[in-house]
Amino acid sequence: MVTPSESSASQPGNYRIAHVALDEETILWRNADVEQERRVAIYDLIEENSFKPLRSAERGADGPYRLQLSVRDGRLVMDVSDTDEALLESLVIGLARFRRPIREYFAICDSYYQAIRKATPSEIETIDMARRGIHNNAAELLLERLEGKVETDFATARRLFTLICVLHIKG
């Protein structure tokens, strides 16, 4: 049990996301495969992540955090709240540089889901390697875009990119 007298610097586990939600109004449609991806990304994100919103941390909000993701006017909005749901800050990131990676990720995921149903194991593996490559490149891009706003790790950025993709499904 952590007592109030302990400094937040001695509690590195506090800089994390404890809850994540997607703006359901942003999501127009999703199939069973996408829904499974969403569930897994959220579960994995909550289980293990590193997330330190710098402005909030400077003001003493050391987490854990609640994160609400939405897309408004072509921008990703990340509303960061404390565990009592008090808004700490809204991070806004332009998504123009993500259009191509999102499109490529959707295309390769479609190929992957089709391959799972009828391709050979080696064909599935080849498509999955390509899918991971696109996902990794997009996570690196997200890390760049979050620089100066949020300190996070590669695994957290990968999972957040998955959720950004879910927000872009247009049916």
Buried (B, 14 or more C-beta within 10 A) or exposed (E): EEEEEEEBEEEEEBBBBBBBEBBEEBBEEBEEEBEEBBEEBBEBBBEEBBBBBBBBBEEEBBBBBBBBBBBEEEBBBBBBBBEEEEEBBBBEBEBEEBEEBBEBBBEBBEBBBEBEEEBEEEEBEBBBEBBEEBBBBBBBBBBEBBEEBBBBEEBBBBBBBBBBBBBBBEE
